[in-house]
């Protein structure tokens, strides 16, 4: 008979094996940091009185924010760190930055009402992002619950951009501009925390083939924007900012459910929504 193999006794003096540290994926987070820079740049330009550059910074942040998640999915580099980083960058670029920009541009002339409106917008952006993070598993992916924060920011800074492009200066001393900015800031902020459904475009599959006419339509859309970016972009986001209420009213009139909270997350095309 062979002798049983003796198992070596554990060496108490041997160094403990540390778990391998998880790295941070650089590619998607580069887009997120760039979007964060766009928001910061917008604040700095507003302080310096260059509001057109502020608006461009926020719109650039919107484009970059729409790309970081798609890049992460395409390269299979999603991570919990990236999700948290994206939320923090969104809070700066689409929450704090638009509030500061519109306050410096017009709301400071309204005294306390001005900074209260700016704060309401900022607080609603934080609440909207927190609700999005906690409800991400139960909301129908085809719809946003409330106006998404990038679209709310586009409404506020788009208005500033179009007025500044028209050559109007000193908005703090023009009553109708200051009160218009006040109303739009409250509308954008409060709409973020409603339950009104806004189409998310997340069910659009960029990997599927599309008819040739779709490519032509995209090219025409880009050409249309280049004609006069402030007017076209502001008009597009005004339509989008009202579309949720139109969908809500239409569903109500037809007796259809209006909530975007799904009763099941197992079906990707879940239609069992409750009101």
C-alpha positions in Angstrom: 0.0 0.0 0.0 1.2 3.5 -0.7 1.4 6.0 2.0 -1.2 8.8 1.9 0.1 12.1 0.7 0.6 14.5 3.6 -1.0 17.9 3.2 1.3 20.7 4.1 0.3 22.8 7.1 -0.7 26.3 6.3 2.0 28.8 6.9 0.7 31.5 9.3 3.6 33.7 8.3 2.8 33.6 4.5 1.4 36.8 3.2 -2.3 36.8 2.5 -3.3 36.7 -1.1 -5.1 40.0 -1.9 -8.1 40.0 -4.3 -7.3 41.5 -7.6 -8.3 45.1 -7.8 -10.8 46.0 -10.5 -9.6 48.5 -13.0 -11.4 51.5 -14.4 -12.3 51.3 -18.0 -10.8 54.4 -19.6 -12.7 54.7 -22.9 -16.3 55.3 -21.7 -15.1 57.3 -18.7 -13.2 59.6 -21.1 -16.5 60.5 -22.6 -18.0 61.1 -19.2 -15.1 63.3 -18.0 -15.4 65.2 -21.3 -19.1 65.8 -20.7 -18.3 66.9 -17.1 -15.8 69.4 -18.6 -18.5 70.7 -20.9 -20.7 71.6 -17.9 -17.8 73.2 -16.0 -16.8 75.1 -19.1 -20.4 76.4 -19.4 -20.2 77.8 -15.8 -16.9 79.5 -16.4 -18.0 81.1 -19.6 -21.2 82.4 -18.0 -19.2 84.0 -15.2 -17.1 85.7 -17.9 -20.3 86.9 -19.7 -19.8 84.6 -22.7 -23.2 83.0 -22.8 -23.0 81.6 -26.4 -19.9 79.6 -25.3 -21.8 78.5 -22.2 -24.6 77.1 -24.3 -22.2 75.3 -26.7 -20.5 73.7 -23.7 -23.8 72.3 -22.4 -24.9 71.0 -25.8 -21.5 69.4 -26.3 -21.9 67.7 -22.9 -25.2 66.4 -24.1 -23.6 64.8 -27.1 -20.8 63.3 -25.1 -23.3 62.0 -22.4 -25.3 60.2 -25.1 -22.1 58.5 -26.3 -20.5 57.2 -23.1 -23.1 54.5 -22.3 -23.3 53.4 -25.9 -19.5 53.1 -26.1 -19.5 51.1 -22.9 -22.1 48.7 -24.2 -20.4 48.3 -27.6 -17.0 47.6 -26.0 -18.4 45.6 -23.2 -16.8 47.9 -20.6 -19.8 48.7 -18.4 -19.1 49.0 -14.7 -20.7 50.3 -11.5 -18.0 52.9 -11.3 -19.0 54.2 -14.7 -22.6 54.4 -13.8 -21.9 56.4 -10.7 -19.4 58.7 -12.5 -22.1 59.3 -15.2 -24.7 60.3 -12.7 -22.3 62.7 -10.9 -21.3 64.3 -14.2 -24.9 64.7 -15.3 -25.7 66.5 -12.0 -23.0 69.0 -12.8 -23.5 69.4 -16.5 -27.3 69.3 -16.6 -28.2 70.3 -13.0 -25.9 72.8 -11.4 -24.4 74.3 -14.6 -27.7 75.4 -16.3 -29.0 76.7 -12.9 -25.9 78.9 -12.5 -25.8 80.0 -16.2 -29.5 81.1 -16.2 -29.0 82.8 -12.8 -26.0 84.8 -14.0 -27.7 85.6 -17.3 -31.1 86.8 -16.1 -32.4 85.5 -12.8 -30.0 87.6 -10.6 -32.1 90.6 -11.6 -35.2 89.1 -9.8 -33.6 89.0 -6.4 -34.7 86.1 -4.1 -37.2 84.8 -6.7 -34.3 84.4 -9.1 -32.1 82.3 -7.0 -35.0 80.3 -5.7 -36.0 79.4 -9.2 -32.4 78.4 -10.0 -32.3 76.3 -6.9 -35.6 74.6 -7.7 -34.2 73.6 -11.1 -31.0 72.3 -9.5 -32.9 70.3 -6.8 -35.3 68.8 -9.3 -32.4 67.7 -11.4 -30.9 65.9 -8.4 -34.2 64.3 -7.5 -34.8 63.2 -11.1 -31.3 61.6 -11.4 -31.8 59.8 -8.0 -35.2 58.5 -9.1 -33.8 57.3 -12.4 -31.0 55.4 -10.7 -33.4 53.7 -8.2 -36.2 52.9 -10.7 -34.0 51.8 -13.6 -35.0 48.2 -13.2 -38.8 48.8 -13.2 -39.3 51.6 -15.7 -40.2 50.7 -19.3 -37.0 51.4 -21.2 -38.9 53.0 -24.1 -40.0 55.9 -21.9 -38.4 58.3 -19.4 -40.3 59.1 -16.2 -40.3 62.8 -16.4 -38.2 65.1 -18.7 -34.6 63.8 -18.9 -32.1 66.3 -17.4 -30.2 66.8 -20.6 -33.4 67.9 -22.4 -34.3 70.2 -19.5 -30.8 71.8 -19.7 -31.2 72.2 -23.5 -34.5 74.1 -22.9 -32.9 76.5 -20.4 -29.6 77.2 -22.2 -31.2 77.0 -25.6 -33.3 79.9 -24.7 -30.2 81.8 -23.5 -28.4 80.9 -26.7 -31.1 82.1 -29.1 -31.6 85.4 -27.3 -27.8 86.0 -27.0 -27.4 85.2 -30.7 -30.0 87.8 -31.5 -27.7 90.4 -30.0 -29.7 91.0 -26.8 -27.4 91.9 -23.9 -28.1 92.7 -20.3 -31.0 90.3 -19.8 -31.1 91.1 -16.0 -32.3 94.6 -16.9 -35.1 93.4 -19.3 -38.2 92.4 -17.4 -39.8 90.2 -20.0 -36.6 88.3 -20.6 -36.0 87.8 -16.9 -39.5 86.6 -16.2 -39.4 84.4 -19.3 -36.3 82.8 -18.1 -37.9 82.4 -14.7 -40.9 80.6 -16.1 -38.9 78.4 -18.4 -36.5 77.4 -15.6 -39.4 76.4 -13.3 -41.1 74.5 -16.2 -38.0 72.6 -17.1 -37.2 71.8 -13.4 -40.6 70.7 -12.3 -41.2 68.7 -15.5 -38.2 66.6 -14.6 -39.9 65.3 -11.4 -43.3 64.6 -12.9 -44.5 61.1 -14.0 -45.2 62.3 -17.5 -43.8 59.9 -20.1 -41.1 61.1 -22.6 -39.9 58.9 -25.4 -36.4 57.6 -24.7 -35.3 56.4 -28.2 -33.6 53.5 -26.3 -35.4 50.9 -28.4 -33.7 52.2 -31.6 -31.2 49.5 -32.6 -28.2 51.0 -34.4 -27.0 47.5 -35.4 -30.0 46.7 -37.5 -30.2 47.6 -41.1 -32.5 50.5 -42.0 -34.2 51.7 -45.2 -32.1 54.1 -47.3 -34.6 56.9 -46.7 -33.7 56.9 -43.0 -30.1 57.7 -43.8 -31.3 60.5 -46.1 -33.5 61.8 -43.3 -30.6 61.9 -40.9 -28.5 63.8 -43.4 -31.2 66.3 -44.0 -31.7 66.7 -40.2 -28.0 67.5 -39.7 -28.1 69.9 -42.6 -31.2 71.6 -41.1 -29.4 72.1 -37.8 -26.4 73.7 -39.4 -28.6 76.4 -41.0 -28.9 78.1 -37.6 -28.1 75.9 -34.6 -29.6 78.0 -31.8 -33.0 78.3 -33.4 -33.3 74.7 -34.7 -32.0 73.1 -31.5 -34.2 75.2 -29.3 -37.2 74.5 -31.4 -36.5 70.7 -31.4 -36.2 70.6 -27.6 -39.3 72.8 -27.2 -41.2 70.2 -29.2 -39.7 67.4 -27.1 -40.4 69.2 -23.9 -44.1 69.4 -24.7 -44.3 65.9 -26.3 -44.6 64.2 -22.9 -47.7 66.2 -21.9 -49.2 65.5 -25.4 -48.6 61.7 -24.9 -50.0 61.9 -21.4 -53.2 63.7 -22.5 -53.7 61.4 -25.5 -53.4 58.3 -23.3 -55.7 59.7 -20.7 -58.3 60.6 -23.4 -58.1 57.0 -24.7 -58.4 55.5 -21.3 -54.9 53.9 -21.6 -52.4 53.6 -18.8 -50.0 56.5 -18.5 -47.4 55.2 -16.0 -44.1 54.1 -17.3 -43.6 51.7 -14.4 -43.7 48.1 -15.8 -45.4 45.3 -13.9 -42.7 42.9 -15.0 -39.0 43.3 -16.1 -38.8 39.9 -17.7 -40.4 41.0 -21.0 -38.4 43.5 -23.0 -41.5 44.8 -24.7 -43.6 44.8 -21.5 -47.0 46.4 -22.1 -48.5 45.7 -18.8 -48.2 49.3 -17.5 -50.5 50.5 -14.8 -52.0 53.9 -14.2 
